[in-house]
Amino acid sequence: NAGVTQTPKFRVLKTGQSMTLLCAQDMNHEYMYWYRQDPGMGLRLIHYSVGEGTTAKGEVPDGYNVSRLKKQNFLLGLESAAPSQTSVYFCASTGSGNEQFFGPGTRLTVL
Amino acid sequence: SQKIEQNSEALNIQEGKTATLTCNYTNYSPAYLQWYRQDPGRGPVFLLLIRENEKEKRKERLKVTFDTTLKQSLFHITASQPADSATYLCALDAAGNMLTFGGGTRLMVKP
């Protein structure tokens, strides 16, 4: 099992550009999450999904959109990137055991 | 507002000693608390989960305590090794399989 995978691993955007981050899990988990991690701020929840076709806002959702069209995939979109969105983005999933399984992260720089 | 505090300063200890990390929280009544390990450039990895009705939990050289009166969890690593050097995150359940993370404490174990 690959667990949780994220693509891309690195990306540099210019202000105003758009992009989509892809998260995939092969553990048949219902719950999936997108976090951002900034120095001194810890992990902050952006959006989450409790099942295929459902999404909900987390702590810091502004400037991001998500979609969960398939159970195994959770997409995070930035429609118009801003320098404040420079961060490391982590996807995670969980089944019934409460512990979350994290992907390797995507390092995004917005110039 | 809800708040989770971990010592933001790095903890430096000598190999073989016991490392003790602290997680304090306010305005929470969590049903459980989790600890994760994060290595540089990688996603967090789940270590232990302790429920509100459990005082202590152990896993190999790891021990976690949970005091709901003090609103505090202590994370111990006995017989520490340089390979234990990492950042350790505590997380509390917010609701519905969501977690709120502390900022993490970096542990450095010197040979």
Interface residues (C-beta under 8 A of the other chain):
Chain A: V4 Y31 Y33 Y35 G40 M41 G42 L43 R44 L45 Y48 V50 G58 E59 F90 A92 T94 N98 E99 Q100 F101 F102 G103 P104 G105
Chain B: I4 S8 Y32 Q34 G41 R42 G43 P44 V45 F46 L49 L89 A91 D93 G96 N97 M98 L99 T100 F101 G102 G103 G104
